[in-house]
Amino acid sequence: MTCDDRYDRRDLGLLLLRLGTGGVLAAHGAQKLFGWFGGHGLEGTGAFMESVGYSPGKASATASGLAETGGGALLALGLATPAAGAAAAGAMVGATAVHAPNGFFNTGGGYEYAATLGLAAAGLAVTGPGRLSLDHALGHVLDRGWMVPAALAGTAAVTAVVVGARNRRVRERQQGTQDALFEE
């Protein structure tokens, strides 16, 4: 095996990973934004988001849908890979927060699926898109080394604020509906 063969395989592997991860993310986002593929659109997703503590619901659905659809489509194309991967990973952290109380495995409603998509998106942001990408064709003008930590740090900060506020709302809601410990 020559060095070029190894790089060709790596680029093909990154392309497959980008197409699979990006395609799934874009489809999920389209469910939220447009109601495609059996989704509930902004109204239905907004009501769900509100019910799980993301408020305001419709704005949360829009932000999540854009991060998934836009981030996923850009990942699939290999364009602006650091920002695309970071945005998609941030959306998946938000989904993980909702599913975390159900444990790890997806069969019990856990966070396994969201975490896997988020880690794949973050991994692509760090690794880069490979040579079979629009970033490579455009000379990596939207895929500079400094963009990786900037995109991931910016997304982490925003995600921490949004998920933190959501978790606080959920705790307050649960405390308000908690049964009395002692009967009077």
Buried (B, 14 or more C-beta within 10 A) or exposed (E): EEEEEEEBEBBEEBBEBBBBBBBBBBBBBBBBBEBEEEBBBBEBBBEBBBEBBBBEBBEBBBBBBBBBBBBBBBBBBBBBBBBBBBBBBBBBBBBBBBBBEBEEEBEEEBBBBBBBBBEBBBBBBBBBBBBBBBBBEEEBEBBEEEBBEBBBEBBBEBBEEBBEEBEEBBEEEEEEEEEEEEEE
